[in-house]
C-alpha cells in the first residue's frame, strides 16, 4: 500500500491517523503541494485526477479524497471501524466529520489562501482574518455538536472514529495559525487526548519524512 501525502496537509493527516488506527503499513510518498507537485502531469494522470493529496494506492486500486479513502479502508480493513454501522452513531460521526471537511477545511486550505493573497490581493492581515473567521464559525458548531451528542472519551464513544480523525488535524492547523481555541474546551480535551494516543502521535506532521519545520 502507498500513501501520497504532504506532511502539513490536514486531509493527508486524517488518512495517516486512520491507517495507524487500523495498524496498516504503507509506503509514504511525499507530494509537495507548496511547490505544485500535485499538478505535475504524471501525478494527475496516473495517481490522482483531482490533483490533490492524499491519494491511496492499494494494489491496482487508486483513490483520492480523504473521506472516501477512510470509507474504503473501513470496507476492506474493517477493524477497528471508524464509521460505525449503527445508523444513528454513523450519522453523528459523519455529521461532525462533514462539518470539518466540508464547511471548514475547503475555505481555509492552501489553494484558497493563496488565491486570496495572490489573485485577489488580500493582505497577510486580511488572509489571517479570513482564516480565523471560518475557524471560529466551524469550531463553534463542532463544540455545539459535542455538547449535544458526545459520549465517552472521544467525540462519539470510547474509541476514535472518523470524527476524531477529522477534528484533530483541523485543531492542529488552527493552533499552528495562532487561533484562540479556548472557547472550545470539549474539542481541546479530545485533541489533548489524541496527542497521547500512539496512532495520532505517529501521524503528526512533524513525524513525517517530508517534514520541514
Beta strands, then each sheet from edge to edge (+ up, - down):
strand 1: 2-5
strand 2: 27-30
strand 3: 55-58
strand 4: 61-64
sheet 1: 2+ 1+ 3- 4+
end
